[in-house]
Amino acid sequence: MSTAPREEPYAVVLLIEQALTAADAAQVRGLHQELDDDPTIEVQYHVLLPMADAAAAVEASLGVIGGADLIAPPITPSPDEIERLRGEYRDQAERDLATTREALVAAGAVIGSVSIVTEPPVDALISKVKEVDGRESIILTRPHLVAEFFHVDWTSRARRKLGVPVLHLLEHEQA
């Protein structure tokens, strides 16, 4: 009995904002159920998670604190403070990626790669789709009504720049 030769992997690139829940992973896997029935196709998921920008977070928090006192001199965070915050954000991103990997594997997914990205998210998505010869991309975000209305959200920007299908799903809120 011979088995059919496997094709190149069917690469799906996921761009996520936060750790996927079991429900998110099941939803993603459900999209490729028909492909799983074909023994010549292996669906591989490549996960991208943008890391929060520490400098921007510090600036934003200082803007809120200093908004009422316009006469005070600007407070500049030290490089050590920004580096400490970057470390915290990287640790959180690594935990979120591990949680996402576990949820996808538990749902039956084959993981091609997981990456923390520090470049603009849509640019990272485009690069990864090209790198792995992605067949489709899925963007999972929390609802962003204003950005979506004006078509400046990740999905709208990716659709303008990619030559593969782009699906936008909303992540489930974590309890």
Secondary structure as UniProt FT lines:
FT   STRAND          10..16
FT   HELIX           22..30
FT   TURN            31..32
FT   HELIX           33..36
FT   TURN            39..40
FT   STRAND          43..50
FT   HELIX           54..66
FT   TURN            67..68
FT   TURN            70..71
FT   HELIX           79..106
FT   TURN            107..108
FT   STRAND          110..117
FT   HELIX           121..131
FT   TURN            132..133
FT   STRAND          136..141
FT   HELIX           145..149
FT   TURN            150..151
FT   HELIX           154..161
FT   STRAND          166..170
//
